[in-house]
């Protein structure tokens, strides 16, 4: 014959049951408070992550702009060294054979000559 089923433990006394329910309620309340804090902090964490990403992109862009500036400054110095054009006595500004390209290389001005008189 099969063995008899194990006997069920006796129910806890009412005082122990009430104490267990009180402890469980306290733990559930603490968990609820923790999850509420976590949910409330999520928008701030998202905002901080977005700002950090934008700052990183800005720093990368500034590095690109700095290298482009250095490259163009070097080119301008070389061009100025080659140029011997000076404004005449009645001229405020003289530009001779100026060529200008955008940073990606597109030509926007080719061999411009301009004289502004006083």
SULSUL-V672043 format. One record per pair of residues at least 4 apart in sequence whose C-alpha atoms are under 8 Angstrom apart, sorted by the first residue. I is the first residue (numbers start at 0). GAP is how many residues later the second one is. D is the distance in Angstrom with one decimal. If there is no record, write none. Layout:
# SULSUL-V672043
[[I | GAP | D] [I | GAP | D]]
This chain:
# SULSUL-V672043
[[11 | 4 | 6.2] [11 | 5 | 6.2] [12 | 4 | 6.4] [13 | 4 | 6.2] [14 | 4 | 6.2] [15 | 4 | 6.1] [16 | 4 | 6.2] [17 | 4 | 6.2] [18 | 4 | 6.2] [19 | 4 | 6.1] [20 | 4 | 6.0] [21 | 4 | 6.2] [22 | 4 | 6.3] [23 | 4 | 6.2] [24 | 4 | 6.1] [25 | 4 | 6.3] [26 | 4 | 6.2] [27 | 4 | 6.1] [28 | 4 | 6.2] [29 | 4 | 6.2] [30 | 4 | 6.2] [31 | 4 | 6.1] [32 | 4 | 6.2] [33 | 4 | 6.2] [34 | 4 | 6.1] [35 | 4 | 6.1] [36 | 4 | 6.1] [37 | 4 | 6.4] [38 | 4 | 8.0] [39 | 4 | 8.0] [40 | 4 | 6.3] [41 | 4 | 6.1] [42 | 4 | 6.1] [43 | 4 | 6.1] [44 | 4 | 6.2] [45 | 4 | 6.2] [46 | 4 | 6.2] [47 | 4 | 6.1] [48 | 4 | 6.2] [49 | 4 | 6.3] [50 | 4 | 6.1] [51 | 4 | 6.2] [52 | 4 | 6.3] [53 | 4 | 6.1] [54 | 4 | 6.2] [55 | 4 | 6.3] [56 | 4 | 6.1] [57 | 4 | 6.1] [58 | 4 | 6.3] [59 | 4 | 6.4] [60 | 4 | 6.1] [61 | 4 | 6.0] [62 | 4 | 6.3] [63 | 4 | 6.2] [64 | 4 | 6.0] [65 | 4 | 6.1] [66 | 4 | 6.1] [67 | 4 | 6.1] [67 | 35 | 7.1] [68 | 4 | 5.9] [69 | 4 | 6.1] [70 | 4 | 6.3] [71 | 4 | 6.0] [72 | 4 | 6.2] [73 | 4 | 6.3] [74 | 4 | 6.1] [75 | 4 | 6.0] [76 | 4 | 6.1] [77 | 4 | 6.4] [78 | 4 | 6.2] [79 | 4 | 7.8] [84 | 9 | 7.5] [84 | 10 | 7.8] [84 | 11 | 7.1] [85 | 8 | 6.9] [86 | 4 | 5.4] [86 | 5 | 6.5] [86 | 6 | 5.8] [86 | 7 | 5.3] [87 | 4 | 7.9] [89 | 27 | 5.7] [89 | 28 | 5.7] [90 | 24 | 6.8] [90 | 25 | 5.7] [90 | 26 | 4.1] [90 | 27 | 5.5] [91 | 23 | 7.7] [91 | 24 | 5.5] [91 | 25 | 5.4] [91 | 26 | 5.6] [92 | 21 | 7.7] [92 | 22 | 5.7] [92 | 23 | 5.1] [92 | 24 | 7.1] [93 | 19 | 7.6] [93 | 20 | 5.7] [93 | 21 | 4.5] [93 | 22 | 6.5] [94 | 17 | 7.1] [94 | 18 | 5.3] [94 | 19 | 4.9] [94 | 20 | 6.3] [95 | 15 | 7.2] [95 | 16 | 6.2] [95 | 17 | 4.4] [95 | 18 | 6.5] [96 | 13 | 7.4] [96 | 14 | 3.9] [96 | 15 | 4.9] [96 | 16 | 5.4] [97 | 11 | 7.2] [97 | 12 | 6.4] [97 | 13 | 4.7] [97 | 14 | 4.7] [97 | 15 | 6.7] [98 | 8 | 7.8] [98 | 9 | 7.8] [98 | 10 | 5.1] [98 | 11 | 4.3] [98 | 12 | 5.1] [98 | 13 | 6.5] [99 | 7 | 6.2] [99 | 8 | 5.8] [99 | 9 | 4.9] [99 | 10 | 6.5] [100 | 4 | 5.5] [100 | 5 | 5.3] [100 | 6 | 4.3] [100 | 7 | 5.5] [100 | 8 | 6.9] [101 | 4 | 5.2] [101 | 5 | 6.5] [101 | 6 | 7.0]]
